[in-house]
């Protein structure tokens, strides 16, 4: 059984969060042979189970086993209404999380998902780091709604709260940054999606967002940068971070 992370040092596998900007790269089953290449620039692999070619429990368990043998592993089975590639009913998604859990270092489940509590309970029993997330692909909620989302995440006592919203202008991006700054005592991932939010992939981690996401080949979210571009930009502004992990 993995050791549950302490409040003062949340980790995904051996990767401690909150000390330096950390990069996760979303991958699917057909890309697992490229993990070593991806780890030149990324710190963590996120297996996007909802985007995999094979989504039966045994195949997902095997994909997770392969990924975890090489990299710290975050597992996400995203719901369709929160950006998932395919529509899976809640019980099927829960079964896929259960298949992945023995190999996962962290899991990401939607804050307002009916299976949230079940996923969190199973993750905690194994010492797996927990992320609860909320995505808005149309707009950025107003400040009251953003604060309510943060409060909900605190109530369920996940290790990390993730907020990703579409920035339609600079004001939206700045509002998300204000929420990040106001909640620095808790581990958060905050992302402004879209053209107005692309820069947030770099400077939000420099302001305390514990994880940012970049793609290996193709973007899976609006405004995403490649992991190579992302690491180069972070290294430009963050002393101690190299432009590649092997360089």
C-alpha positions, 0 to 999 in steps of 0.5 A, a space after each residue: 500500500 502506498 503511503 498517503 501524502 501529508 498535507 505539507 508535502 503532496 506528491 504524485 509518486 516520487 514527484 513532490 508538488 508545490 516546490 517547482 512547477 510540474 508538468 503532466 502529459 496526457 497519454 492514451 494506450 497506443 502512446 505508452 511506448 513513447 513515455 520515455 520520450 515524453 519524460 524528457 519534458 514531463 514529470 507525470 503521465 496522465 492516462 486518459 482512459 476515456 480516450 483510450 482505444 481499449 476501455 475494458 477493465 483488463 485492458 485499462 489495468 494493463 495499460 496502467 501497469 505499463 505506464 506506472 512501471 516507467 512514470 508517476 501515474 495520474 489516472 483520469 476517466 473523464 465524464 463526457 459532460 466534463 470533456 471526456 472523449 466517450 460517454 460512459 455511464 457512472 458505474 462503468 467509469 467507477 469500474 475503470 477507476 477500480 481497475 486502474 487504482 492498484 497502479 495509480 499514484 493519483 486519480 482525478 474525478 469530477 467535483 460534482 460527479 455521482 461517483 466522486 465519493 466512491 472514487 475518493 474512498 477507494 483512492 484514500 484506502 490505497 494512499 493514492 493522491 486525489 484530485 477533484 476537478 471542474 471544467 467549464 468549456 464555455 466561460 469562466 464563472 463569476 467569482 462567487 461561483 468559483 469560490 463555491 467550487 473551491 469550498 466544495 472541494 475543501 468539504 470533500 477533503 481531496 488533496 488537490 482542487 482543480 479548476 479549468 475554465 475558458 477565458 474569453 478575455 483578460 478579465 476572466 484570466 485575471 479572475 482565475 488568477 485571483 482565486 489561485 492567489 486567494 487559496 495558496 494555503 491549499 494545493 490547487 491546479 488552476 487553468 485558463 483555457 482558450 486563446 486568452 488563457 494560453 499564457 496561464 499554462 506557464 505563469 499560473 504554475 509560477 504563481 502556485 498552481 501545482 500542476 500544468 498540462 502539455 501535449 506530446 503530439 496533439 492538444 487535448 484542451 483549448 490553449 494547451 502547449 506542447 510539453 517541450 514548449 511548456 518546459 522551455 518557457 517554465 525554465 526561462 522564468 524558474 531558477 532551478 528548472 532545466 529545459 529538459 529533465 535529462 539535460 
